[in-house]
């Protein structure tokens, strides 16, 4: 696992040369881990949006992910379902056990016409976890609902197969690059 370092900067504007370089450097999309693929057709997105409902007890994690995936430049709108729209995604809970193979959360896709996909939180694994951990699990699964795949540990990504320590709770530069490639 890569070490994460941080630097504290004083509230001073960057030198002009740094500002120009930082705008010019773009992060390239990263490939999926073997056997996976990214496709808009394997997402919960319908007509440029995801209409969602929620029956989960993890409301703070749901609110967090709906906010962080609407970053500057995002094109897929995340909106609550209404009486005049088709529900694309439901956030819900299930009892999935505590074993090593039990997922913390999962995205379940239903490929049927006008079908509802699910982000399911495993109560047995989510209970007792901190808010950052819950936010990381939820943000990762919404990444799948947007069509993103798992990424290798060679890039800093929300889409790693395991939750990092400390947890990554927002889409990283590579996640946004993959998103933009798919949802231009």
C-alpha positions in Angstrom: 0.0 0.0 0.0 1.3 3.4 -0.9 2.1 5.8 1.9 0.2 9.0 1.8 2.0 12.2 2.8 0.6 15.6 3.2 2.1 19.0 3.2 0.7 22.1 5.0 0.8 25.2 2.8 0.4 28.7 4.2 -2.4 30.8 2.8 -0.2 32.4 0.1 -0.9 32.3 -3.6 1.3 29.9 -5.5 4.1 31.3 -7.6 2.9 32.0 -11.2 5.1 29.2 -12.7 3.7 26.6 -10.3 0.1 27.7 -11.2 0.8 27.3 -14.9 2.4 23.8 -14.4 -0.3 22.5 -12.1 -3.0 23.4 -14.7 -1.1 21.7 -17.5 -0.6 18.4 -15.8 -3.5 16.1 -16.3 -4.0 12.7 -14.7 -4.6 9.9 -17.1 -7.4 7.3 -16.6 -6.2 4.1 -15.1 -6.9 0.6 -16.4 -9.2 -1.8 -14.6 -7.7 -4.7 -12.7 -7.7 -7.9 -14.8 -11.0 -9.3 -15.9 -13.0 -6.1 -15.2 -14.1 -3.3 -17.6 -15.6 0.1 -17.4 -18.8 0.6 -19.5 -21.5 3.1 -19.3 -23.9 0.3 -20.2 -23.0 -1.5 -16.9 -24.1 1.4 -14.7 -27.2 2.7 -13.0 -27.1 5.8 -15.3 -30.2 6.4 -17.3 -30.5 9.5 -19.7 -27.5 11.2 -18.0 -28.8 10.8 -14.5 -29.3 8.4 -11.6 -32.7 8.8 -9.9 -32.3 7.3 -6.4 -34.4 6.2 -3.4 -33.2 5.2 0.1 -34.2 2.8 2.8 -30.8 2.7 4.4 -30.0 3.6 8.0 -26.6 5.0 6.8 -28.1 8.3 5.8 -24.9 10.3 6.4 -22.8 8.0 4.1 -25.5 8.3 1.4 -25.6 12.1 1.7 -21.8 12.2 1.6 -21.5 10.2 -1.7 -24.3 12.0 -3.4 -22.3 15.2 -2.7 -18.7 14.0 -3.6 -19.7 12.5 -6.9 -21.1 15.8 -8.0 -17.7 17.4 -8.4 -16.8 20.2 -10.7 -17.0 18.9 -14.2 -19.3 15.9 -13.4 -22.0 15.4 -16.0 -24.2 12.6 -14.5 -26.8 14.2 -12.3 -27.7 12.4 -9.0 -31.3 13.2 -8.1 -33.9 11.8 -5.8 -36.6 9.8 -7.4 -40.0 11.4 -7.9 -43.5 10.2 -8.8 -42.9 11.0 -12.5 -39.5 9.3 -12.9 -38.1 5.8 -13.0 -36.0 4.8 -9.9 -32.5 3.8 -11.1 -30.8 3.1 -7.7 -31.9 2.3 -4.2 -29.6 2.5 -1.1 -30.6 -0.3 1.3 -29.2 -2.5 4.0 -28.9 -6.2 4.4 -27.5 -8.8 6.9 -24.5 -10.2 5.2 -22.5 -11.6 8.0 -19.1 -10.7 9.5 -16.9 -13.4 7.8 -13.8 -12.5 5.8 -15.5 -13.0 2.5 -18.6 -10.9 3.5 -18.6 -7.5 1.7 -18.9 -4.3 3.6 -21.2 -3.0 0.8 -22.0 -3.9 -2.7 -23.4 -2.6 -5.9 -26.0 -5.0 -7.4 -27.0 -4.3 -11.0 -30.2 -5.4 -12.5 -30.0 -5.2 -16.3 -33.7 -5.4 -16.9 -35.7 -2.7 -18.6 -36.7 0.0 -16.0 -35.1 -2.1 -13.3 -33.7 -0.7 -10.0 -30.1 -1.3 -9.1 -29.0 -1.4 -5.5 -26.2 -0.2 -3.3 -26.5 -2.5 -0.3 -24.8 -1.9 3.0 -23.9 -5.0 5.1 -25.2 -4.0 8.6 -23.0 -6.7 10.1 -19.8 -5.0 8.7 -20.9 -1.4 8.8 -22.0 -1.3 12.5 -19.3 0.0 14.8 -17.3 1.5 12.0 -16.4 5.1 11.9 -18.1 7.6 9.6 -15.0 7.9 7.3 -15.0 4.1 6.8 -18.8 4.1 6.0 -18.3 7.1 3.7 -15.5 5.3 1.9 -17.6 2.1 1.4 -20.5 4.1 0.1 -18.4 6.3 -2.3 -16.7 3.2 -3.7 -20.0 1.5 -4.5 -21.5 4.6 -6.1 -18.4 4.6 -8.3 -19.5 1.1 -9.4 -23.0 2.4 -10.0 -21.4 5.1 -12.3 -19.7 2.3 -14.2 -16.2 2.4 -12.7 -14.2 -0.7 -12.1 -11.6 -1.6 -9.5 -8.1 -0.1 -9.8 -4.7 -1.5 -8.8 -2.8 -0.3 -5.8 -0.4 1.4 -8.1 -2.6 4.4 -8.4 -4.3 6.5 -5.7 -7.9 5.6 -6.1 -11.3 5.3 -4.3 -11.8 2.2 -6.5 -9.2 0.0 -4.8 -10.6 -3.4 -3.9 -10.1 -2.8 -0.1 -10.8 0.2 2.0 -7.6 2.1 2.7 -6.3 3.1 6.1 -7.0 5.9 6.5 -10.1 5.6 4.3 -10.3 7.3 0.9 -13.7 9.0 1.0 -13.8 11.0 -2.2 -13.1 10.4 -5.9 -9.3 10.9 -6.5 -7.8 12.5 -9.7 -7.6 9.1 -11.4 -11.2 8.3 -10.5 -12.4 11.6 -12.0 -10.3 11.0 -15.1 -11.9 7.6 -15.6 -15.4 9.1 -15.0 -14.7 11.9 -17.5 -13.6 9.4 -20.1 -16.8 7.5 -19.8 -19.2 10.4 -19.2 -18.0 13.1 -21.6 
